[in-house]
């Protein structure tokens, strides 16, 4: 019988190294352009650009199938650090992040999933 003391177990002994959960993945829709990676943004009524982010790959693919204009778009998995880099780099001008938006006409019903980028970064830092 082996005892665990919060560390990884090797050969029946605890190593003292705490186990780390893998960082949760989120998904964005992107395509390659001449100047680098382009991230899909959605223009809601009465607000600035919104970055759609998905907590499941299948949801991102469904959104891509229903909403992405033109060709070349694909779903890309990101760890929290990569999403934060997107928000301070190529997507620094966005005003909102939509977590798990639904495809189709936009109305006020998605307000619960809409947040400022700063709040989304806080969310990412608490889940990783």
Phi, psi and omega in degrees: 000132181253147178249139178254136179238048178077003180243177176288150183251130178227124177057033178086000180244141175281134184273346183084357177271119181295144178286141177247136173284144174295146179298136180293140179270145170233164188230139175232161178257126185223169169209156178274134176236175180301325183265012179120203184281132175251130181257133179295133177234151179243135179267100178283163179289130174075005180228167176285187182300146181237137175264114176280128179233140185238143179270354178222139180298321181296324179292319178295319179295321177297319178295316179302314181299320184275330193240332189293125179279139176072194184249175175088355181280146175210166181268133180237129176279140181225140170276164183308319181300320179292320178295319178297320177298321177298318184290333178261352180251252186299336181252023183297337182274355181288150181258339185217152171241131177253115179271120180055054178290154177266147175289160177112186181301141181266136177220185180292352182294342181268005186302329182294334182263000184261129182214155174295152181305324181298320178292324178293321176298317176302316178301314181297319182290332179276340180264351182260000000 
